[in-house]
Structures are given as C-alpha cells and as structure tokens.
Amino acid sequence: MLVFEGLLPLIAPQAWRETFKRMIALKDGQLRFIGLMSVVGGLLLMLLSR
C-alpha cells in the first residue's frame, strides 16, 4: 500500500500538491465518497488478486 501511495509524490510532486489543494476544498460528503470508492476499489483488487 505504501509503495503505491509513495509513487505520485516521487514521480510528480507538483501534481501531488495540487491534488491535495483540491481535496482540501471538497465538502465532507465528497471526501467520504472518495474514501468509500477507495475502499471498494481496494477490496476489488484484493479479490481479483486471489
């Protein structure tokens, strides 16, 4: 997990900063939806890798 999270700041630090700036401006509901989609995506990847 940390390998994937570290790739964007390693490869494109400016894009990583801009992404976080945009995320700060999102409403709580929008952030929760992004979190939910991340969890669902991670679970699907785990199921597919079995």
CHARMM-style PDB file with segment names, atoms N, HN, CA, C and O in Angstrom:
ATOM      1  N   MET     1       0.821  -1.191   0.000  1.00  0.00      PROA
ATOM      2  CA  MET     1       0.000   0.000   0.000  1.00  0.00      PROA
ATOM      3  C   MET     1       0.869   1.261   0.000  1.00  0.00      PROA
ATOM      4  O   MET     1       0.619   2.189  -0.769  1.00  0.00      PROA
ATOM      5  N   LEU     2       1.869   1.291   0.847  1.00  0.00      PROA
ATOM      6  HN  LEU     2       2.071   0.537   1.472  1.00  0.00      PROA
ATOM      7  CA  LEU     2       2.711   2.481   0.910  1.00  0.00      PROA
ATOM      8  C   LEU     2       3.513   2.691  -0.370  1.00  0.00      PROA
ATOM      9  O   LEU     2       3.846   3.822  -0.722  1.00  0.00      PROA
ATOM     10  N   VAL     3       3.820   1.603  -1.059  1.00  0.00      PROA
ATOM     11  HN  VAL     3       3.550   0.684  -0.772  1.00  0.00      PROA
ATOM     12  CA  VAL     3       4.534   1.733  -2.330  1.00  0.00      PROA
ATOM     13  C   VAL     3       3.676   2.520  -3.316  1.00  0.00      PROA
ATOM     14  O   VAL     3       4.164   3.436  -3.979  1.00  0.00      PROA
ATOM     15  N   PHE     4       2.400   2.162  -3.409  1.00  0.00      PROA
ATOM     16  HN  PHE     4       2.003   1.419  -2.870  1.00  0.00      PROA
ATOM     17  CA  PHE     4       1.507   2.869  -4.333  1.00  0.00      PROA
ATOM     18  C   PHE     4       1.284   4.316  -3.902  1.00  0.00      PROA
ATOM     19  O   PHE     4       1.233   5.215  -4.742  1.00  0.00      PROA
ATOM     20  N   GLU     5       1.152   4.544  -2.597  1.00  0.00      PROA
ATOM     21  HN  GLU     5       1.193   3.814  -1.914  1.00  0.00      PROA
ATOM     22  CA  GLU     5       0.948   5.905  -2.116  1.00  0.00      PROA
ATOM     23  C   GLU     5       2.181   6.779  -2.326  1.00  0.00      PROA
ATOM     24  O   GLU     5       2.056   7.993  -2.483  1.00  0.00      PROA
ATOM     25  N   GLY     6       3.348   6.186  -2.332  1.00  0.00      PROA
ATOM     26  HN  GLY     6       3.449   5.199  -2.205  1.00  0.00      PROA
ATOM     27  CA  GLY     6       4.577   6.954  -2.494  1.00  0.00      PROA
ATOM     28  C   GLY     6       4.952   7.238  -3.936  1.00  0.00      PROA
ATOM     29  O   GLY     6       5.827   8.065  -4.192  1.00  0.00      PROA
ATOM     30  N   LEU     7       4.310   6.572  -4.879  1.00  0.00      PROA
ATOM     31  HN  LEU     7       3.599   5.900  -4.671  1.00  0.00      PROA
ATOM     32  CA  LEU     7       4.675   6.754  -6.280  1.00  0.00      PROA
ATOM     33  C   LEU     7       4.383   8.163  -6.794  1.00  0.00      PROA
ATOM     34  O   LEU     7       5.235   8.764  -7.447  1.00  0.00      PROA
ATOM     35  N   LEU     8       3.211   8.692  -6.517  1.00  0.00      PROA
ATOM     36  HN  LEU     8       2.518   8.203  -5.986  1.00  0.00      PROA
ATOM     37  CA  LEU     8       2.860  10.010  -7.054  1.00  0.00      PROA
ATOM     38  C   LEU     8       3.775  11.116  -6.540  1.00  0.00      PROA
ATOM     39  O   LEU     8       4.265  11.907  -7.347  1.00  0.00      PROA
ATOM     40  N   PRO     9       4.032  11.210  -5.207  1.00  0.00      PROA
ATOM     41  CA  PRO     9       4.965  12.269  -4.780  1.00  0.00      PROA
ATOM     42  C   PRO     9       6.382  12.065  -5.308  1.00  0.00      PROA
ATOM     43  O   PRO     9       7.124  13.032  -5.480  1.00  0.00      PROA
ATOM     44  N   LEU    10       6.760  10.822  -5.563  1.00  0.00      PROA
ATOM     45  HN  LEU    10       6.157  10.036  -5.422  1.00  0.00      PROA
ATOM     46  CA  LEU    10       8.091  10.550  -6.103  1.00  0.00      PROA
ATOM     47  C   LEU    10       8.187  10.974  -7.567  1.00  0.00      PROA
ATOM     48  O   LEU    10       9.165  11.601  -7.975  1.00  0.00      PROA
ATOM     49  N   ILE    11       7.183  10.635  -8.342  1.00  0.00      PROA
ATOM     50  HN  ILE    11       6.389  10.126  -8.011  1.00  0.00      PROA
ATOM     51  CA  ILE    11       7.213  10.876  -9.792  1.00  0.00      PROA
ATOM     52  C   ILE    11       6.785  12.301 -10.148  1.00  0.00      PROA
ATOM     53  O   ILE    11       7.401  12.949 -10.994  1.00  0.00      PROA
ATOM     54  N   ALA    12       5.711  12.787  -9.485  1.00  0.00      PROA
ATOM     55  HN  ALA    12       5.211  12.261  -8.798  1.00  0.00      PROA
ATOM     56  CA  ALA    12       5.166  14.105  -9.838  1.00  0.00      PROA
ATOM     57  C   ALA    12       4.774  14.877  -8.580  1.00  0.00      PROA
ATOM     58  O   ALA    12       3.591  14.964  -8.253  1.00  0.00      PROA
ATOM     59  N   PRO    13       5.751  15.435  -7.877  1.00  0.00      PROA
ATOM     60  CA  PRO    13       5.432  16.112  -6.621  1.00  0.00      PROA
ATOM     61  C   PRO    13       4.504  17.321  -6.781  1.00  0.00      PROA
ATOM     62  O   PRO    13       3.674  17.579  -5.909  1.00  0.00      PROA
ATOM     63  N   GLN    14       4.634  18.054  -7.873  1.00  0.00      PROA
ATOM     64  HN  GLN    14       5.308  17.845  -8.581  1.00  0.00      PROA
ATOM     65  CA  GLN    14       3.762  19.221  -8.079  1.00  0.00      PROA
ATOM     66  C   GLN    14       2.311  18.786  -8.270  1.00  0.00      PROA
ATOM     67  O   GLN    14       1.405  19.411  -7.717  1.00  0.00      PROA
ATOM     68  N   ALA    15       2.079  17.740  -9.033  1.00  0.00      PROA
ATOM     69  HN  ALA    15       2.814  17.233  -9.482  1.00  0.00      PROA
ATOM     70  CA  ALA    15       0.716  17.227  -9.231  1.00  0.00      PROA
ATOM     71  C   ALA    15       0.149  16.711  -7.909  1.00  0.00      PROA
ATOM     72  O   ALA    15      -1.046  16.851  -7.648  1.00  0.00      PROA
ATOM     73  N   TRP    16       0.996  16.121  -7.084  1.00  0.00      PROA
ATOM     74  HN  TRP    16       1.967  16.007  -7.296  1.00  0.00      PROA
ATOM     75  CA  TRP    16       0.567  15.613  -5.778  1.00  0.00      PROA
ATOM     76  C   TRP    16       0.106  16.768  -4.891  1.00  0.00      PROA
ATOM     77  O   TRP    16      -0.919  16.666  -4.218  1.00  0.00      PROA
ATOM     78  N   ARG    17       0.863  17.865  -4.891  1.00  0.00      PROA
ATOM     79  HN  ARG    17       1.696  17.948  -5.438  1.00  0.00      PROA
ATOM     80  CA  ARG    17       0.484  19.050  -4.107  1.00  0.00      PROA
ATOM     81  C   ARG    17      -0.843  19.635  -4.590  1.00  0.00      PROA
ATOM     82  O   ARG    17      -1.713  19.966  -3.785  1.00  0.00      PROA
ATOM     83  N   GLU    18      -0.988  19.756  -5.894  1.00  0.00      PROA
ATOM     84  HN  GLU    18      -0.282  19.486  -6.548  1.00  0.00      PROA
ATOM     85  CA  GLU    18      -2.220  20.313  -6.460  1.00  0.00      PROA
ATOM     86  C   GLU    18      -3.424  19.438  -6.125  1.00  0.00      PROA
ATOM     87  O   GLU    18      -4.511  19.948  -5.855  1.00  0.00      PROA
ATOM     88  N   THR    19      -3.232  18.137  -6.142  1.00  0.00      PROA
ATOM     89  HN  THR    19      -2.349  17.722  -6.361  1.00  0.00      PROA
ATOM     90  CA  THR    19      -4.318  17.215  -5.793  1.00  0.00      PROA
ATOM     91  C   THR    19      -4.768  17.453  -4.358  1.00  0.00      PROA
ATOM     92  O   THR    19      -5.968  17.501  -4.087  1.00  0.00      PROA
ATOM     93  N   PHE    20      -3.829  17.601  -3.443  1.00  0.00      PROA
ATOM     94  HN  PHE    20      -2.854  17.562  -3.663  1.00  0.00      PROA
ATOM     95  CA  PHE    20      -4.186  17.838  -2.048  1.00  0.00      PROA
ATOM     96  C   PHE    20      -4.841  19.199  -1.854  1.00  0.00      PROA
ATOM     97  O   PHE    20      -5.745  19.333  -1.029  1.00  0.00      PROA
ATOM     98  N   LYS    21      -4.408  20.197  -2.590  1.00  0.00      PROA
ATOM     99  HN  LYS    21      -3.673  20.087  -3.260  1.00  0.00      PROA
ATOM    100  CA  LYS    21      -5.046  21.510  -2.505  1.00  0.00      PROA
ATOM    101  C   LYS    21      -6.508  21.417  -2.937  1.00  0.00      PROA
ATOM    102  O   LYS    21      -7.380  22.028  -2.318  1.00  0.00      PROA
ATOM    103  N   ARG    22      -6.776  20.656  -3.994  1.00  0.00      PROA
ATOM    104  HN  ARG    22      -6.068  20.160  -4.497  1.00  0.00      PROA
ATOM    105  CA  ARG    22      -8.160  20.487  -4.459  1.00  0.00      PROA
ATOM    106  C   ARG    22      -8.981  19.684  -3.460  1.00  0.00      PROA
ATOM    107  O   ARG    22     -10.164  19.964  -3.267  1.00  0.00      PROA
ATOM    108  N   MET    23      -8.367  18.685  -2.821  1.00  0.00      PROA
ATOM    109  HN  MET    23      -7.406  18.457  -2.978  1.00  0.00      PROA
ATOM    110  CA  MET    23      -9.097  17.859  -1.859  1.00  0.00      PROA
ATOM    111  C   MET    23      -9.495  18.661  -0.617  1.00  0.00      PROA
ATOM    112  O   MET    23     -10.550  18.414  -0.033  1.00  0.00      PROA
ATOM    113  N   ILE    24      -8.662  19.611  -0.214  1.00  0.00      PROA
ATOM    114  HN  ILE    24      -7.804  19.811  -0.688  1.00  0.00      PROA
ATOM    115  CA  ILE    24      -8.976  20.450   0.949  1.00  0.00      PROA
ATOM    116  C   ILE    24     -10.252  21.247   0.695  1.00  0.00      PROA
ATOM    117  O   ILE    24     -11.014  21.509   1.625  1.00  0.00      PROA
ATOM    118  N   ALA    25     -10.488  21.634  -0.552  1.00  0.00      PROA
ATOM    119  HN  ALA    25      -9.868  21.422  -1.307  1.00  0.00      PROA
ATOM    120  CA  ALA    25     -11.649  22.447  -0.898  1.00  0.00      PROA
ATOM    121  C   ALA    25     -12.941  21.628  -0.989  1.00  0.00      PROA
ATOM    122  O   ALA    25     -14.022  22.210  -1.067  1.00  0.00      PROA
ATOM    123  N   LEU    26     -12.856  20.303  -0.982  1.00  0.00      PROA
ATOM    124  HN  LEU    26     -11.977  19.830  -0.919  1.00  0.00      PROA
ATOM    125  CA  LEU    26     -14.050  19.469  -1.114  1.00  0.00      PROA
ATOM    126  C   LEU    26     -14.861  19.475   0.174  1.00  0.00      PROA
ATOM    127  O   LEU    26     -14.328  19.698   1.262  1.00  0.00      PROA
ATOM    128  N   LYS    27     -16.148  19.227   0.033  1.00  0.00      PROA
ATOM    129  HN  LYS    27     -16.581  19.045  -0.851  1.00  0.00      PROA
ATOM    130  CA  LYS    27     -17.029  19.111   1.190  1.00  0.00      PROA
ATOM    131  C   LYS    27     -16.849  17.736   1.827  1.00  0.00      PROA
ATOM    132  O   LYS    27     -16.305  16.821   1.208  1.00  0.00      PROA
ATOM    133  N   ASP    28     -17.311  17.602   3.072  1.00  0.00      PROA
ATOM    134  HN  ASP    28     -17.752  18.345   3.575  1.00  0.00      PROA
ATOM    135  CA  ASP    28     -17.165  16.338   3.795  1.00  0.00      PROA
ATOM    136  C   ASP    28     -17.796  15.170   3.047  1.00  0.00      PROA
ATOM    137  O   ASP    28     -17.205  14.093   2.964  1.00  0.00      PROA
ATOM    138  N   GLY    29     -18.970  15.372   2.513  1.00  0.00      PROA
ATOM    139  HN  GLY    29     -19.450  16.247   2.581  1.00  0.00      PROA
ATOM    140  CA  GLY    29     -19.658  14.303   1.783  1.00  0.00      PROA
ATOM    141  C   GLY    29     -18.870  13.838   0.568  1.00  0.00      PROA
ATOM    142  O   GLY    29     -18.827  12.646   0.265  1.00  0.00      PROA
ATOM    143  N   GLN    30     -18.252  14.777  -0.123  1.00  0.00      PROA
ATOM    144  HN  GLN    30     -18.287  15.745   0.123  1.00  0.00      PROA
ATOM    145  CA  GLN    30     -17.450  14.425  -1.291  1.00  0.00      PROA
ATOM    146  C   GLN    30     -16.222  13.620  -0.882  1.00  0.00      PROA
ATOM    147  O   GLN    30     -15.858  12.652  -1.550  1.00  0.00      PROA
ATOM    148  N   LEU    31     -15.586  14.021   0.214  1.00  0.00      PROA
ATOM    149  HN  LEU    31     -15.881  14.807   0.756  1.00  0.00      PROA
ATOM    150  CA  LEU    31     -14.414  13.286   0.697  1.00  0.00      PROA
ATOM    151  C   LEU    31     -14.807  11.882   1.154  1.00  0.00      PROA
ATOM    152  O   LEU    31     -14.075  10.919   0.924  1.00  0.00      PROA
ATOM    153  N   ARG    32     -15.964  11.774   1.801  1.00  0.00      PROA
ATOM    154  HN  ARG    32     -16.558  12.556   1.988  1.00  0.00      PROA
ATOM    155  CA  ARG    32     -16.434  10.453   2.228  1.00  0.00      PROA
ATOM    156  C   ARG    32     -16.681   9.550   1.024  1.00  0.00      PROA
ATOM    157  O   ARG    32     -16.362   8.362   1.061  1.00  0.00      PROA
ATOM    158  N   PHE    33     -17.250  10.112  -0.043  1.00  0.00      PROA
ATOM    159  HN  PHE    33     -17.509  11.077  -0.072  1.00  0.00      PROA
ATOM    160  CA  PHE    33     -17.496   9.326  -1.250  1.00  0.00      PROA
ATOM    161  C   PHE    33     -16.185   8.855  -1.865  1.00  0.00      PROA
ATOM    162  O   PHE    33     -16.081   7.706  -2.293  1.00  0.00      PROA
ATOM    163  N   ILE    34     -15.189   9.723  -1.912  1.00  0.00      PROA
ATOM    164  HN  ILE    34     -15.273  10.656  -1.564  1.00  0.00      PROA
ATOM    165  CA  ILE    34     -13.869   9.340  -2.427  1.00  0.00      PROA
ATOM    166  C   ILE    34     -13.278   8.226  -1.564  1.00  0.00      PROA
ATOM    167  O   ILE    34     -12.714   7.263  -2.084  1.00  0.00      PROA
ATOM    168  N   GLY    35     -13.410   8.366  -0.239  1.00  0.00      PROA
ATOM    169  HN  GLY    35     -13.867   9.148   0.183  1.00  0.00      PROA
ATOM    170  CA  GLY    35     -12.932   7.322   0.665  1.00  0.00      PROA
ATOM    171  C   GLY    35     -13.642   6.007   0.446  1.00  0.00      PROA
ATOM    172  O   GLY    35     -13.010   4.951   0.437  1.00  0.00      PROA
ATOM    173  N   LEU    36     -14.953   6.060   0.267  1.00  0.00      PROA
ATOM    174  HN  LEU    36     -15.467   6.918   0.274  1.00  0.00      PROA
ATOM    175  CA  LEU    36     -15.729   4.843   0.009  1.00  0.00      PROA
ATOM    176  C   LEU    36     -15.278   4.174  -1.280  1.00  0.00      PROA
ATOM    177  O   LEU    36     -15.110   2.955  -1.322  1.00  0.00      PROA
ATOM    178  N   MET    37     -15.082   4.959  -2.326  1.00  0.00      PROA
ATOM    179  HN  MET    37     -15.218   5.949  -2.292  1.00  0.00      PROA
ATOM    180  CA  MET    37     -14.646   4.388  -3.599  1.00  0.00      PROA
ATOM    181  C   MET    37     -13.243   3.798  -3.486  1.00  0.00      PROA
ATOM    182  O   MET    37     -12.940   2.800  -4.141  1.00  0.00      PROA
ATOM    183  N   SER    38     -12.393   4.395  -2.674  1.00  0.00      PROA
ATOM    184  HN  SER    38     -12.640   5.206  -2.142  1.00  0.00      PROA
ATOM    185  CA  SER    38     -11.056   3.850  -2.459  1.00  0.00      PROA
ATOM    186  C   SER    38     -11.125   2.502  -1.750  1.00  0.00      PROA
ATOM    187  O   SER    38     -10.413   1.564  -2.108  1.00  0.00      PROA
ATOM    188  N   VAL    39     -11.985   2.417  -0.746  1.00  0.00      PROA
ATOM    189  HN  VAL    39     -12.563   3.180  -0.455  1.00  0.00      PROA
ATOM    190  CA  VAL    39     -12.149   1.156  -0.023  1.00  0.00      PROA
ATOM    191  C   VAL    39     -12.693   0.076  -0.951  1.00  0.00      PROA
ATOM    192  O   VAL    39     -12.183  -1.044  -0.970  1.00  0.00      PROA
ATOM    193  N   VAL    40     -13.718   0.408  -1.716  1.00  0.00      PROA
ATOM    194  HN  VAL    40     -14.132   1.318  -1.702  1.00  0.00      PROA
ATOM    195  CA  VAL    40     -14.310  -0.558  -2.647  1.00  0.00      PROA
ATOM    196  C   VAL    40     -13.283  -0.984  -3.695  1.00  0.00      PROA
ATOM    197  O   VAL    40     -13.172  -2.167  -4.016  1.00  0.00      PROA
ATOM    198  N   GLY    41     -12.539  -0.024  -4.223  1.00  0.00      PROA
ATOM    199  HN  GLY    41     -12.629   0.937  -3.962  1.00  0.00      PROA
ATOM    200  CA  GLY    41     -11.502  -0.356  -5.212  1.00  0.00      PROA
ATOM    201  C   GLY    41     -10.429  -1.251  -4.630  1.00  0.00      PROA
ATOM    202  O   GLY    41      -9.981  -2.190  -5.289  1.00  0.00      PROA
ATOM    203  N   GLY    42     -10.010  -0.976  -3.405  1.00  0.00      PROA
ATOM    204  HN  GLY    42     -10.374  -0.213  -2.870  1.00  0.00      PROA
ATOM    205  CA  GLY    42      -9.008  -1.819  -2.748  1.00  0.00      PROA
ATOM    206  C   GLY    42      -9.518  -3.224  -2.510  1.00  0.00      PROA
ATOM    207  O   GLY    42      -8.791  -4.196  -2.715  1.00  0.00      PROA
ATOM    208  N   LEU    43     -10.772  -3.338  -2.077  1.00  0.00      PROA
ATOM    209  HN  LEU    43     -11.363  -2.548  -1.911  1.00  0.00      PROA
ATOM    210  CA  LEU    43     -11.356  -4.670  -1.863  1.00  0.00      PROA
ATOM    211  C   LEU    43     -11.455  -5.448  -3.171  1.00  0.00      PROA
ATOM    212  O   LEU    43     -11.186  -6.648  -3.212  1.00  0.00      PROA
ATOM    213  N   LEU    44     -11.844  -4.753  -4.235  1.00  0.00      PROA
ATOM    214  HN  LEU    44     -12.063  -3.778  -4.201  1.00  0.00      PROA
ATOM    215  CA  LEU    44     -11.919  -5.431  -5.541  1.00  0.00      PROA
ATOM    216  C   LEU    44     -10.544  -5.906  -5.997  1.00  0.00      PROA
ATOM    217  O   LEU    44     -10.414  -7.011  -6.525  1.00  0.00      PROA
ATOM    218  N   LEU    45      -9.526  -5.087  -5.800  1.00  0.00      PROA
ATOM    219  HN  LEU    45      -9.632  -4.190  -5.371  1.00  0.00      PROA
ATOM    220  CA  LEU    45      -8.171  -5.503  -6.163  1.00  0.00      PROA
ATOM    221  C   LEU    45      -7.731  -6.722  -5.355  1.00  0.00      PROA
ATOM    222  O   LEU    45      -7.080  -7.626  -5.879  1.00  0.00      PROA
ATOM    223  N   MET    46      -8.095  -6.733  -4.075  1.00  0.00      PROA
ATOM    224  HN  MET    46      -8.624  -5.999  -3.650  1.00  0.00      PROA
ATOM    225  CA  MET    46      -7.751  -7.885  -3.238  1.00  0.00      PROA
ATOM    226  C   MET    46      -8.449  -9.159  -3.719  1.00  0.00      PROA
ATOM    227  O   MET    46      -7.852 -10.235  -3.756  1.00  0.00      PROA
ATOM    228  N   LEU    47      -9.713  -9.015  -4.081  1.00  0.00      PROA
ATOM    229  HN  LEU    47     -10.198  -8.141  -4.051  1.00  0.00      PROA
ATOM    230  CA  LEU    47     -10.463 -10.180  -4.569  1.00  0.00      PROA
ATOM    231  C   LEU    47      -9.918 -10.687  -5.902  1.00  0.00      PROA
ATOM    232  O   LEU    47      -9.834 -11.894  -6.130  1.00  0.00      PROA
ATOM    233  N   LEU    48      -9.550  -9.751  -6.780  1.00  0.00      PROA
ATOM    234  HN  LEU    48      -9.619  -8.771  -6.595  1.00  0.00      PROA
ATOM    235  CA  LEU    48      -9.049 -10.137  -8.094  1.00  0.00      PROA
ATOM    236  C   LEU    48      -7.650 -10.745  -8.026  1.00  0.00      PROA
ATOM    237  O   LEU    48      -7.271 -11.529  -8.897  1.00  0.00      PROA
ATOM    238  N   SER    49      -6.886 -10.391  -7.004  1.00  0.00      PROA
ATOM    239  HN  SER    49      -7.193  -9.754  -6.297  1.00  0.00      PROA
ATOM    240  CA  SER    49      -5.524 -10.900  -6.904  1.00  0.00      PROA
ATOM    241  C   SER    49      -5.444 -12.285  -6.282  1.00  0.00      PROA
ATOM    242  O   SER    49      -4.373 -12.889  -6.245  1.00  0.00      PROA
ATOM    243  N   ARG    50      -6.542 -12.777  -5.806  1.00  0.00      PROA
ATOM    244  HN  ARG    50      -7.413 -12.286  -5.837  1.00  0.00      PROA
ATOM    245  CA  ARG    50      -6.552 -14.119  -5.183  1.00  0.00      PROA
ATOM    246  C   ARG    50      -6.332 -15.170  -6.197  1.00  0.00      PROA
ATOM    247  OT1 ARG    50      -6.308 -16.355  -5.863  1.00  0.00      PROA
TER     248      ARG     50
END
